[in-house]
């Protein structure tokens, strides 16, 4: 598993590599809180039923026993059970698109889930997940101690989209077209960078877009001779001329 | 239309169908085979996108799509119910035999302080007060004052629940803290051995010892062995971190992980049985002689389970 920033590449049986984004403490904490809330709801629910039923003589003590078993399950069984049944996900992880996989990217197995969930008892120590957070801080793959023992990592299963199109808004005007140099040569990487920028443009604020364009705009303007009031427009115009979209 | 847009245009219907399938919770056999072929298609697209060095968002999109499909496709239900039960009841005792060194060490760490505590309290009752607070010992004395401490049926269930939550929880913590170089497990073993031993010695020296022994006869074989096995698992975990045989520490852990899982499941089995017996049998009003006979049978069962079940494990 190669490591680049917080992504990890995995080689599949199909001889294809793809990358996973590793999940950080923040996102995992939110998933944990959701799970904790679900467990709390179940435990409080069972407790309410037990208290209500305790009016019937003899049933109260049985209810107590049941309640303690539920408490045990919520503390020690919840995580292993759901991760085994839902392929590495608890309800909280499901909601946050997280998944537990083995370090080599292959799917986890029951024993992996068992160990990582048992050792969470140590990650909690001495309070507020201190050991777990420290471990994640020092581990390049953001593993807590339970992950180290279980041989697992937690990854984000991002949903992405390729629907956005590279648009030039507003379209190149007649004046701009005339002012453009006759030829703009852009390398493949340059084209791909600008294209990506144009695709993402709709999701960026104007200020952020200009800030990003400033990284490349001045150099591009100097080299190709394209000029415009904003750096963003410099990128758009250069791109339009290079691929013939200025008409 | 750029090369990238043509590529996306061509692939999108298939990718979207794959997204659809991934979004479904339940898949039919036909869906699975379609998912498999669409996944291979997405892998091929991903390779092509790389070799054409199409723009980065296409890579990213296909990365996550192929990744999700890969996880869905290959996360077969590895831990079927039966294989887990088999691990807990059949493979665990064989693993205990294979790890006899850790089992022996854990036994020494537990029974050593146990007999030390019991001996000290028998020799001089005052020593018991040095180990445990007087109030706690007095409470124990009162609890086992009555030879037949009969509880109602409901109370039995309540106590069984308590033993599961408390005792099994302690054993699981005893294992987990082994990750601190084995120190946590050592502490749990020594501490619990000393406490239990002291209580035994104290009650015998004040005259309630036989009541306690009759009460604990039925479940003690299961419970004490369960504690020792969980401790042995913790010690093995700690040992694997320290003595790596030239592997990385993570790699060393990886190597012992299956063995740890089997030991922990075995400990859980022992402690669940102990909780059931302690809850529903130990406090019954039967004659002590029956309880002792039952206890001897339990020792036999636990002994045979560990000695014989599961065949050889290499």
Interface residues (C-beta under 8 A of the other chain):
Chain A: X10 X12 X14 X16 X18 X19 X20 X58 X59 X60 X61 X62 X63 X64 X65 X66 X67 X68 X69 X71 X72 X75 X76 X84 X85 X87 X88 X99 X101 X103 X105 X106 X107 X108 X109 X110 X111 X112 X113 X114 X115 X118 X119 X120 X121 X122 X145 X148 X149 X150 X151 X155 X157 X158 X159 X160 X161 X162 X164 X165 X166 X188 X192 X195 X196 X199 X243
Chain B: X2 X4 X5 X8 X12 X15 X40 X43 X44 X46 X47 X53 X54 X55 X56 X57 X58 X60 X61 X62 X63 X64 X65 X66 X67 X68 X70 X71 X72 X74 X75 X76 X77 X78 X79 X83 X84 X87 X152 X153 X154 X155 X157 X158 X159 X160 X161 X162 X164 X165 X166 X168 X169 X172 X173 X175 X176 X177 X179 X180 X184 X237 X249 X250 X253 X254 X257 X258 X260 X261 X264 X265 X279
